[in-house]
């Protein structure tokens, strides 16, 4: 794995907290910061991925799939839903 150096400027209070948490976690400050950045990158990529998937989705198609789910089968014990009003046609 290729590694690089990067001068990181943190607010003193943030650096103090990061040092304390790294010590509590039993890892080096560098490792703690690497994991924190990786978690943030992962969260942002996941958000973008889910937004892109949602944009490709179709509510009518999803509802049609749900309407077919379990057709011809009785609910398992404890899975029965209360009767619902019919949905208007689309």
Secondary structure, DSSP 8 states (H G I E B T S, - for coil): -----------HHHHHHHHHHHHHHTS-HHHHHHHHHHHHHHHHHHHHHHHHHHHH--HHHHHHHHHHTTTTS---TT------------
